[in-house]
Amino acid sequence: MAYMQWTDDLTTGIQVIDDQHKRIITFINELDHASQTGSPDEVQHVLEGLLDYTITHFEFEEELQEKAGYPFLKAHKRVHEIFMKRVAAFRERANAGENVVPELLSMLKVWLSSHIKGDDQDYVESVKQILGDGTAGHNEGWMGAMVKKFFG
């Protein structure tokens, strides 16, 4: 399967979000690589890392939207919940011994790309208003505190 590449059309212009999306893509590519060359334990380890990071990213994104007063936060949360239910079903199948990685990778690549280009682009303007120009560093003020809270 082809590796997922970061492309300019995935850029939100919010550095902290773009960095997190890039990390998710790295995890997807690590999962792809592990499924081709690694042991089932390695695949499981990468899969758990990907899922844990994605959950944390969703929580971070939702808190940022809440702080920005994004009017469609509830709908965005629902999209995240539906996605996580789909992922939980993949996890159950994997735990039962099924090789779900090729199907999961395909779904993740399509979903992430369409989610960033669609749902995530919708909140960018609201969030940018509370960030100023959106280029603030990770260690500045409340944004630094949020990054630390979610990502340690």
Number of C-alpha atoms within 10 A of each C-alpha: 10 8 14 17 12 14 9 8 9 20 18 21 16 17 15 19 19 16 12 18 21 17 16 20 21 17 21 23 20 18 26 24 16 20 21 13 11 13 11 13 10 15 20 19 13 21 23 15 14 20 18 11 18 19 14 16 20 17 15 19 21 18 14 21 22 16 12 19 14 18 12 13 18 13 11 20 16 11 13 18 14 11 14 16 11 13 16 13 11 18 20 12 13 15 12 9 10 11 14 15 20 14 10 18 19 14 13 18 17 11 13 17 17 13 16 18 15 12 14 17 14 15 21 18 16 17 21 16 11 14 16 9 11 17 12 15 11 15 12 11 10 11 16 14 14 17 16 12 11 12 11 7
